[in-house]
Structures are given as C-alpha cells and as structure tokens.
Amino acid sequence: MSLLSIRGLRKAYGSAPVLREASLELRSGEIHALMGENGAGKSTLIRILAGVTPADAQEVLLDGTPVPLDTPADAQRAGLRFVHQELNIVPTLSVAENVMLGRSSPRRFGALIDWKRLEEQAAEALRRFGAAHIDPRIQAGRLPTGDRMLIRLAALLVAADSPPRFYVLDEPTAALTQREAERLFAILKDLCDRGAGVLYVSHRLDEVMALADRVTVLRDGRTVLAAPMPQVARADIIRAMTGREIPQDEVGRPPSTGTRTVLRLAGATTDRLSDLTLTLQAGEVLGVVGLEGAGQSDLLHLLLGEGRLLHGEAILLGRCLPRTPSEAWARGIAYVPRDRRQQGLMPGRSIVANMVLPHLARLSLAGLSRPRLEMRRTSAMREALRLRCASLSQPVRALSGGNQQKVVLGRAIMAQPRLLLLDEPTRGVDVGAREDIYAAIRSLTRNGAAALLASSDLSEVLSLSDRILVLRGGRQTALVSATGLQRADLLSLIFGEDPEPAAA
C-alpha cells in the first residue's frame, strides 16, 4: 500500500495566511474526500501537490521516504495525476490531440506522427470513460462544457511514462450529467481496486459521502477533521467546514400564492426549443431540469433577449420578449450565468465595478457616475449575501469561487428584479455559501419576484421550486408540482421513464 503524507503545510500570500499547519494523508486503494468552504485552502493545497505553487513549509513523505514537490515534474515522479477545476484544454487542437497532450505520439517511419493511430488511442480512452459519442477528430473548443471535462478525464486515464499512484480531481462532476457522473464514479472505484488512490474535491456533500472512504476537512487553512467516512455524519462535516450549524434544506416549500402572471408561453418554438407551454406567477420559482444540453440554458437565453421566437406566443411582463440583454435588464429581468469565469465576471476589475455594471444608467446622475452611491449599494449586497472580502475595491480574481458567485448574484438582485434567471447558481459553491445564496433567492421571491432555476442539482431544484419543468431534446416533456415529489420521481422524468407525479 502506497502512502503519501503531507504535514506542517504552510502558505501565505503577503501577510494573509492561506494554509496553517495543514496535513493530509493519501492511501492507495481508497477515495479520499477533501472538503472545506470556498477560501479554506483546498485549491492552494492542490496546486502545492501539483508542484505549481511553492509551499512556505511542508514535509512530504512517500512510503515513509521524504520526496520533493517543488515542480510539476516532481509531482509526476511521485505518481500524482491531476484534473483541475479549470478545464485546461487547448480549444484550437483536436479532441485526440488534447487527450494525448504531453504523451509520446505514435510515429510512422520514425519521424512522422501517425495521426490515425493517435486518434484510435484517444478514441479508446474516451470509450473507457463511456464517451464514445465524442469524435476525436473535431476541434475541442466546439464541445460543450460537459464533454470538455470528459476529454480531461480521458487524458487522465491514458497510460503515462511513470505509473500513476494517486489521482487528484477538483470538482470533476460540476459539468457532468448524472449518467456521466455515475460512469466516473465506477472508473474511480476501478482505479482504487487496481491499487491507485484518489483525492476527490467536491462541494456536493451527498455525492462525497456516498463515494469516499475517508474525509479531510479544511477550515481557514487548518485541518479540522480527518476520519474514515463511515465514522462521521453529514452534520459533523458541515460543522467542521463552517464552524456553525447549517439548517438542513426542506424538500419543497410552501406553494406560491402569487396571482400576477410574469411569463406566459403558448407553443413557443425556437431553433432549439419546441412547443413550450407554461405560465409563471409572481413569487414562484420554476425549476428547469433535463440532461445536459436539453434546452435549460436556451430557455433562459430566450427570455434574456438572446433568441428568436419562430412559432407560438411569448408574453413576458406584459410585453413581447426583449430583443437584447440590455433591454431585458432595463425591464427588470436579471441573469446569473452558469460559467462565472467566462460569462459573469471581469476578473481584473473591482467587486464594485462588477456588481454595478448593468445598473450604471440607473445609478448615474445626468450621465455622471456616483461612486459613493455605487459603494453603498455594493456594501448592502455584501452584507445581505455575507460576502467575504478584504475590501470592495479588490479585484474579483482574488476572491474564492463561492464569493465570486455571490458577486454575480449580488449584481442580479441589486435592482430587485421582477424575474430572476438562474443557470446553475451554486455550481462549485460550498455548503455555507450555498445556504446564503438560497436565502437570497427565497427573500427575493417572497417579495414578489419570479425565478427560473436551471440546475443539475436535483436536491436544489426540489428544495427551491414550486413547480418543475422537464425538458428533453429542447421539448417540454413534463410540468409538475414539486410538492411531494421525490428525487427518484424526478430522475425518472428526466430519463424518460414516466411515473405519475401530481400535475402542475
């Protein structure tokens, strides 16, 4: 059995400590969960393991022998393999080139790359992950997020020059469908059966508790819990992560009593959506679910002014659909995108600049900005969302993922919108920040706003929604009440095995 032990791990950026005497032990043959709130030090620890970020102090032992972890080459020699939270693919290269990147390419006549053989090797790696639908010849940048993650995972499984001992995966299921995630879990267990160890980082607590053999929890850069998973309860992990009690989400919520219609669709059809018929009332949350790419994001983009109605009728806030996102924001329609890094943030700009961006016209006077007013409004959002930051003037790139998401949400709710469009609003967010986001959504809808919630987290959808819309291939297949609906019922609807839940 291989054992990788890290002790006395310290790292600070200037006067701000990130890791304080943290420790971690990885053993072959088991899945080890690393958990903690955003900003607890998990990502820094992983970068140190990868040899990308130097530690200020650490002791690393591999099978009892000290080893360096100063460079990526050191990590490779120690048998560590990584899939980081950011999907580091080369979008202009083919799928096959991305899968085989960094590996020795097959050759013809000793010099020329054997492209056919390279594509066959990549295709075999993709098949092992159940991703045979991905053509290894196409450009990787054309693929959706879920398929890009599959490419990275397939690359992880390609034989390396030195035998891998430990696989480190940072939020690997964030962009995967349920079936893709289940396939990943089977592969990880198979890797462990063959003697490898897995360090698994995820904010999905139920997923981690079902999958992992051991758990380590970081809080404020310190290791506060390290134990076999069967010996800890869900509440123990949450308490260790947050240092406080977090109320458990109730499945379902009191039915909305709104009587004002915010949205009405009758046979609405676009180039990506077919025959949608529904109404949305003020104060109501409508969950939108389906397999990856079933049309959830397309519906939100249509209401945001980024689509065109081909057939049917759509009435939004008493008028036709907005023609542009700027018109949508002006009419009280706010949007939280699924990819905060690519679609939601200006990473080099301040928290204030990011949060007030769509509200500049309303906050200005005679075309002149009012910095004090912008700061006051942003400060109010900081308090309401419990945003953790050193200063509202610091760039958002310096924030943890959960706090970056709070900036995106704060921007959306700053003007008290009449309709809130939420696309994976808690992806990559820890349990504490998740509860803060839920509280903000519930507060907004109690005050009369309506919300569309597109999420792959079914517990989230069941907890927040009044009704749930199920899409399959862009077509509406069910519209049901969330009251009394179980996760198994919802999965059956998504995968096409129709039970008989209460109609909405």
C-alpha positions in Angstrom: 0.0 0.0 0.0 1.4 3.4 -1.0 1.1 6.3 1.5 1.6 9.9 0.7 1.8 12.0 3.8 1.9 15.8 3.9 2.5 17.6 7.3 3.1 21.1 8.6 1.9 22.7 5.3 2.0 26.4 5.4 1.4 29.0 2.7 0.8 32.8 2.9 0.4 35.5 0.3 2.0 38.5 1.8 0.5 38.9 5.3 -2.5 36.7 4.5 -2.1 33.1 5.6 -3.9 30.5 3.3 -2.7 27.3 4.8 -1.7 27.0 8.5 -0.1 23.7 9.6 -2.4 21.7 7.3 -2.0 18.0 6.9 -3.2 15.2 4.6 -2.7 11.5 4.1 -3.5 9.7 0.9 -3.5 5.9 0.7 -3.7 3.7 -2.3 -6.9 1.7 -2.8 -9.2 4.4 -1.4 -11.1 7.5 -2.3 -10.2 10.4 0.0 -12.5 13.4 0.0 -11.0 16.9 0.6 -13.7 19.3 1.8 -14.0 22.9 3.0 -15.7 26.1 2.3 -14.5 28.3 -0.6 -11.4 30.0 0.6 -10.5 27.3 3.1 -7.3 26.5 1.2 -8.2 23.4 -0.9 -7.2 24.8 -4.2 -3.9 26.1 -2.8 -3.2 22.7 -1.3 -3.8 21.0 -4.7 -1.6 23.5 -6.5 1.2 22.7 -4.0 0.7 19.0 -4.6 1.0 19.6 -8.3 4.3 21.5 -7.8 2.7 24.6 -9.3 2.7 26.7 -6.2 5.7 26.6 -3.7 4.8 26.0 -0.1 6.4 28.1 2.6 6.9 25.0 4.7 6.0 21.3 4.4 7.1 17.8 5.0 6.2 15.3 2.3 6.7 11.6 2.7 6.0 8.9 0.1 6.0 5.4 1.7 8.0 6.9 4.6 10.7 8.5 2.4 11.0 12.3 2.0 10.3 13.5 -1.5 10.3 16.9 -3.1 7.1 18.5 -4.5 8.8 21.7 -5.9 7.9 21.3 -9.6 5.3 19.6 -11.7 8.0 17.1 -12.7 8.4 16.2 -9.0 4.6 15.6 -8.8 4.7 13.4 -11.9 7.6 11.3 -10.4 5.7 10.9 -7.2 2.9 9.4 -9.2 0.4 12.2 -8.9 -2.1 13.0 -11.7 -4.5 16.0 -11.8 -7.7 17.2 -13.3 -8.1 20.8 -12.0 -11.3 22.7 -11.6 -10.5 24.9 -14.6 -10.8 22.9 -17.8 -7.3 23.3 -19.2 -7.9 22.2 -22.8 -6.4 23.7 -25.9 -9.6 24.8 -27.8 -7.9 25.0 -31.2 -6.5 21.5 -31.1 -8.5 18.3 -31.9 -10.0 16.1 -29.2 -7.4 13.5 -29.9 -4.5 16.0 -29.5 -5.9 17.2 -26.2 -6.4 13.6 -24.9 -2.8 12.7 -25.9 -1.2 16.0 -25.0 2.0 15.5 -23.1 2.2 11.9 -24.1 4.6 10.4 -26.7 2.8 10.4 -30.0 2.8 7.3 -32.2 5.2 7.6 -35.2 5.4 6.4 -38.8 8.8 5.8 -40.3 10.3 7.0 -37.0 9.5 10.7 -37.6 6.0 11.4 -38.9 3.1 11.4 -36.4 0.7 8.5 -37.0 -2.5 10.5 -36.8 -4.7 7.5 -37.4 -3.1 5.6 -34.5 -3.2 8.7 -32.3 -6.9 9.1 -32.9 -7.5 5.5 -32.2 -5.7 5.7 -28.9 -7.7 8.8 -27.9 -11.0 7.1 -29.0 -10.1 4.1 -26.8 -9.5 6.4 -23.8 -12.8 8.1 -24.5 -14.6 4.7 -24.8 -13.2 3.6 -21.4 -15.0 6.6 -19.9 -18.2 5.9 -21.8 -17.7 8.9 -24.1 -17.7 7.2 -27.4 -20.0 9.9 -28.8 -17.1 12.3 -28.9 -15.4 12.4 -32.3 -11.6 12.5 -31.6 -11.1 14.4 -34.9 -13.2 17.5 -34.1 -11.9 20.7 -32.5 -12.1 20.6 -28.7 -13.2 24.2 -28.4 -16.5 23.3 -30.2 -17.6 20.9 -27.5 -19.9 21.8 -24.5 -18.5 22.0 -21.0 -19.5 18.5 -20.1 -17.7 17.0 -23.0 -14.6 19.1 -22.3 -14.5 17.6 -18.8 -14.7 14.1 -20.3 -11.7 14.9 -22.5 -9.7 15.9 -19.4 -10.8 12.7 -17.6 -9.9 10.6 -20.7 -6.5 12.1 -20.8 -6.1 11.2 -17.1 -6.6 7.6 -18.0 -4.1 7.4 -20.8 -1.0 5.4 -19.8 1.8 7.7 -18.6 5.5 7.3 -18.7 5.7 6.7 -15.0 3.0 4.7 -13.2 0.3 6.9 -11.5 -0.3 6.2 -7.8 -2.7 9.0 -6.9 -5.4 10.8 -9.0 -6.4 14.3 -7.8 -9.8 15.5 -9.1 -11.0 19.0 -8.3 -14.8 19.4 -8.8 -14.9 16.8 -11.6 -18.7 16.4 -11.7 -19.6 20.1 -11.8 -20.3 20.0 -15.5 -21.3 16.3 -15.9 -24.8 14.8 -16.2 -26.0 12.2 -13.8 -25.1 9.4 -16.1 -21.6 10.8 -16.8 -21.0 11.3 -13.1 -22.0 7.7 -12.3 -19.7 6.4 -15.0 -16.9 8.5 -13.4 -17.6 7.0 -10.0 -17.4 3.5 -11.4 -14.0 4.3 -13.0 -12.6 5.8 -9.8 -13.6 2.7 -7.9 -12.0 0.5 -10.5 -8.8 2.6 -10.2 -8.8 2.0 -6.5 -9.4 -1.7 -6.9 -6.2 -1.7 -9.1 -4.2 -0.1 -6.3 -4.4 3.7 -7.1 -5.6 6.3 -4.6 -7.9 9.2 -5.4 -8.1 12.6 -3.8 -11.6 13.9 -4.6 -12.6 17.5 -4.1 -16.3 18.4 -4.3 -18.9 20.6 -2.7 -21.6 18.0 -3.3 -21.9 16.6 0.2 -24.3 13.7 -0.6 -22.1 12.7 -3.5 -18.9 12.7 -1.4 -20.4 10.8 1.5 -21.6 8.0 -0.8 -18.3 7.8 -2.7 -15.4 8.4 -0.3 -13.7 6.1 2.1 -12.0 8.9 4.1 -12.5 12.6 4.5 -10.3 15.6 5.4 -11.9 19.0 6.1 -10.0 22.3 6.0 -11.3 25.4 7.6 -9.4 28.7 7.5 -6.3 26.9 6.2 -6.2 24.3 9.0 -7.1 20.6 9.0 -10.0 20.4 11.4 -11.3 16.9 10.7 -9.6 13.7 9.3 -11.5 10.5 9.7 -12.9 7.4 7.9 -16.2 8.4 6.2 -18.3 5.8 8.0 -17.4 7.4 11.3 -18.7 10.9 10.6 -22.2 12.2 10.0 -23.3 14.8 7.5 -23.8 17.3 10.3 -20.3 16.7 11.5 -18.8 17.6 8.2 -20.9 20.7 7.8 -20.0 21.8 11.3 -16.3 21.2 10.6 -16.5 23.1 7.3 -18.4 26.2 8.6 -17.8 26.3 12.3 -21.5 26.7 12.8 -24.8 24.8 12.4 -26.4 25.0 8.9 -30.1 24.2 8.8 -31.0 21.2 6.6 -32.9 22.1 3.4 -36.5 21.1 3.4 -37.7 19.3 0.3 -40.3 21.6 -1.3 -41.6 24.9 0.1 -45.0 26.4 0.8 -46.8 26.9 -2.6 -46.5 30.4 -4.1 -49.7 32.5 -3.7 -48.8 35.0 -6.5 -51.6 36.0 -8.8 -49.8 38.2 -11.3 -48.6 36.4 -14.4 -44.9 37.2 -15.1 -44.5 34.8 -18.1 -46.8 33.0 -20.4 -45.6 30.7 -23.2 -48.1 29.0 -25.6 -46.5 26.7 -28.1 -43.3 28.7 -28.0 -40.7 27.4 -30.5 -37.2 28.5 -31.5 -34.4 26.8 -33.4 -33.5 25.0 -30.1 -36.8 24.7 -28.2 -40.1 23.1 -29.3 -43.7 23.8 -28.2 -43.2 25.2 -24.7 -46.5 25.9 -22.9 -46.5 27.3 -19.3 -47.2 30.2 -17.1 -45.1 31.7 -14.3 -46.6 33.7 -11.5 -45.0 36.4 -9.3 -43.4 34.9 -6.3 -43.0 31.5 -7.9 -39.8 29.5 -8.6 -40.0 27.3 -11.6 -37.2 24.6 -11.7 -36.0 23.7 -15.2 -34.3 20.2 -15.5 -33.1 17.8 -18.1 -30.0 16.0 -19.3 -27.0 18.2 -20.3 -28.0 20.2 -23.3 -31.7 19.5 -23.1 -32.5 23.2 -23.5 -32.4 24.6 -20.0 -29.9 27.4 -20.8 -31.6 28.0 -24.2 -34.8 28.9 -22.4 -33.1 31.3 -20.1 -31.3 32.9 -23.0 -34.5 33.3 -24.9 -36.1 35.2 -22.0 -32.9 37.3 -21.8 -33.2 38.5 -25.3 -30.7 36.2 -27.0 -33.1 34.1 -29.0 -35.8 34.5 -31.6 -39.3 33.0 -31.4 -40.2 31.2 -34.6 -43.7 30.0 -33.7 -46.1 30.3 -30.8 -46.6 33.1 -28.3 -44.5 34.5 -25.5 -45.6 37.3 -23.1 -43.1 38.4 -20.6 -44.0 41.1 -18.0 -47.0 42.1 -20.1 -45.0 42.6 -23.3 -43.2 40.6 -26.0 -39.8 39.2 -25.4 -36.9 41.6 -25.0 -34.7 41.9 -28.1 -31.4 42.3 -26.3 -29.9 41.5 -22.9 -29.6 45.2 -22.2 -33.3 45.7 -22.8 -34.0 42.7 -20.6 -32.0 44.2 -17.7 -33.8 47.5 -18.2 -37.2 45.8 -17.9 -36.3 44.1 -14.6 -35.0 40.7 -15.9 -31.8 39.7 -14.2 -29.5 36.8 -15.1 -26.9 34.6 -13.3 -24.9 32.7 -15.9 -23.7 29.1 -15.4 -20.0 30.0 -16.0 -19.0 32.9 -13.8 -15.4 33.0 -15.1 -16.2 33.1 -18.8 -19.7 34.8 -18.8 -20.2 36.6 -15.4 -17.1 38.4 -14.3 -14.4 41.0 -15.2 -11.7 39.3 -13.1 -9.3 42.2 -13.1 -11.9 44.8 -12.0 -13.1 45.5 -8.5 -16.1 44.0 -6.7 -17.9 47.3 -7.0 -17.3 47.6 -10.8 -18.5 44.1 -11.4 -21.6 44.4 -9.2 -22.9 47.7 -10.6 -22.1 47.0 -14.2 -25.7 46.6 -15.6 -27.1 49.3 -13.2 -24.8 52.2 -14.3 -27.5 54.2 -16.1 -29.9 53.9 -13.1 -27.2 54.8 -10.6 -25.8 57.8 -12.5 -27.0 61.4 -12.5 -27.1 63.3 -15.8 -24.7 60.7 -17.2 -22.2 61.1 -14.4 -21.2 58.2 -12.2 -21.8 58.4 -8.4 -19.1 56.4 -6.8 -20.4 56.8 -3.3 -23.8 55.5 -4.2 -22.3 52.6 -6.1 -20.2 51.8 -3.0 -23.3 52.0 -0.7 -25.3 49.7 -2.9 -22.5 47.2 -3.2 -21.9 47.3 0.5 -25.5 46.5 1.1 -25.2 43.4 -1.1 -22.0 42.5 0.7 -23.9 42.4 4.0 -27.0 40.7 2.6 -25.0 37.9 1.0 -22.3 37.6 3.7 -19.7 38.3 1.0 -16.2 37.7 2.4 -13.6 40.1 1.1 -10.8 42.3 2.3 -12.2 45.3 0.5 -14.9 46.1 -2.1 -12.1 47.7 -4.2 -10.2 44.4 -4.5 -10.3 42.6 -7.9 -12.8 39.7 -8.0 -10.0 37.3 -9.2 -8.7 37.5 -5.6 -11.9 36.0 -4.2 -12.8 32.4 -3.6 -15.2 30.7 -6.1 -18.1 31.0 -3.7 -17.6 34.7 -3.1 -17.2 35.3 -6.8 -20.6 33.7 -7.3 -22.0 36.0 -4.6 -20.8 38.9 -6.6 -22.6 37.6 -9.7 -25.8 37.0 -7.7 -25.5 40.4 -5.9 -25.3 42.1 -9.3 -28.5 40.3 -10.4 -30.6 41.1 -7.3 -29.2 44.6 -6.7 -32.1 46.3 -8.5 -34.8 44.0 -7.0 -35.7 42.3 -10.4 -39.2 41.1 -11.3 -37.8 38.0 -13.0 -34.5 36.2 -12.0 -32.9 33.8 -14.4 -30.6 31.4 -12.6 -28.4 29.0 -14.6 -26.5 26.6 -12.2 -26.4 29.3 -9.5 -24.4 27.2 -6.9 -22.0 25.3 -9.2 -18.7 24.9 -7.4 -20.0 26.6 -4.2 -19.5 25.3 -0.7 -22.4 24.4 1.7 -22.2 27.7 3.6 -22.2 29.9 0.6 -24.9 27.8 -1.0 -27.2 28.4 2.0 -26.5 32.2 1.7 -27.5 32.1 -2.0 -30.6 30.1 -1.2 -31.6 32.6 1.4 -31.2 35.5 -1.1 -33.4 33.7 -3.7 -36.1 32.9 -1.2 -36.1 36.5 0.1 -36.4 37.9 -3.4 -39.3 35.6 -4.3 -41.1 36.3 -1.0 -41.0 40.0 -2.1 -42.8 39.2 -5.3 -40.1 38.3 -7.9 -40.4 35.2 -10.0 -37.5 32.9 -10.8 -36.5 30.3 -13.3 -33.9 27.9 -11.8 -32.0 25.7 -14.3 -29.8 23.3 -12.2 -28.4 19.8 -12.4 -28.5 19.6 -8.6 -31.9 17.9 -8.1 -31.9 18.4 -4.3 -31.5 22.1 -5.0 -34.4 22.1 -7.5 -36.7 20.2 -5.2 -35.8 22.5 -2.3 -36.3 25.8 -4.0 -39.0 25.1 -6.6 -42.8 25.4 -6.6 -43.1 23.6 -9.9 -40.6 21.8 -12.2 -40.3 21.9 -16.0 -38.7 18.9 -17.6 -37.0 19.2 -21.0 -35.7 16.5 -23.3 -34.1 17.5 -26.6 -35.5 21.0 -26.3 -39.0 19.7 -25.9 -41.2 20.1 -22.9 -42.0 16.6 -21.6 -43.4 17.3 -18.1 -44.5 20.2 -15.9 -45.2 19.0 -12.4 -45.7 20.3 -8.9 -42.6 20.0 -6.6 -44.8 19.3 -3.6 -44.3 15.7 -2.5 -42.0 14.9 -5.5 -39.1 12.7 -4.7 -35.7 12.6 -6.3 -36.4 9.2 -7.9 -39.5 10.6 -9.5 -37.6 13.5 -11.0 -34.9 11.3 -12.3 -37.5 9.1 -13.9 -39.0 12.1 -15.7 -35.6 13.3 -16.8 -34.5 9.9 -18.3 -37.9 9.3 -19.9 -39.4 6.7 -17.5 -42.6 8.5 -16.8 -44.1 7.9 -13.3 -47.3 9.6 -12.3 -46.4 12.7 -10.2 -49.0 15.3 -9.4 -49.7 17.6 -12.4 -48.9 21.2 -12.0 
